[in-house]
Amino acid sequence: MHNDTSLSFRQELNDFARVLVGILIFSFVLIAATAWVLSHRIAGAMYRFKMTFDDIASGNLSARIFLRSTDSFQDVADSFNNMMN
């Protein structure tokens, strides 16, 4: 009887470990995907700012910053564009 109880406990422990590993893998993938999306929203906006600044520095005073609606810093781009108008 002791052996059956021990075997059942080990099986439950193994099942719990499998579920825990699955949750950890899912969490890692979710965190990585979120980080990727957020970094692109910031890095993409910064790239557009730099390209527009380079255009203006080259003499193109009609250059404006256009960001995707999901990008960060939309309010800064709008303020900059208003300043340049």
N, C-alpha and C positions, 0 to 999 in steps of 0.2 A: 504494500500500500504506500509506503514512504517513497518508493521508486516511481510510482504513478504520479504522485503529487509533485515530485521534483521534476519529472518530465513535462507535466502540464505547465508548471511555472516557467520552465525554460522555453516552452513553445510560446507562451504569452509574452515573455520577455523578447523573444526573437520577433514576434509580430509587432510589438511596440517599437522595437529598434527599426524595423522596416518602415513603419509609418513615420517615425521621426526623421529618418533619412529622406524620405519622400518630401516631407514638409520642408526640410532644410534645402533640398535641391530646388523645389518650387520657389521658396523665398529668395534664394540666390538669383535665380533667373528673373524674378520679378524686380528685385533691386537693381540688377544689372541693366534691365530694359529701361527702367525709370531713369537711371543715371545717364544712359545713352541719350534718351529723348531730351532730358533737361540740359545736358551738355551741348547738344546740337542747337537748342533754342538760344543758348547764350553765345556759343562760339560762332554760329551763323550770323547772329546780329553784330557781333564784334567785327567779323570779316567784312560785312557790308559797310559798317562805319569806316573802317580803314580804307576800303576801296573808294568810298565817297570823299574822304579827306584827301586821298592821293589825287583824285580828279580835281578837287578844288585847288590843291596846291599847284597843280599843273596849269591852272588858269581857267578851268571850266567852272565858272561861278554859277552855272545853272544846274549843277549836279545836286541831286537830292537823295536822301536815304529812304529806301523803300524796303520795309520788312514784311515778312509773312505775319499774318494776324496772330499766329501762335508764338511768335518770337518774343523774347524778353526785350525790355528797353523800348517798347513802342512809344511810350510817352516822351522819352528822350529824343527819339527820332522825329517825332512830331514837333517838339520844341525847336530842334535844330532846323528843320525845314521851314518853320515859321520865321525863325531868325534870318534865314537866307532869302526869304521872299521880300 
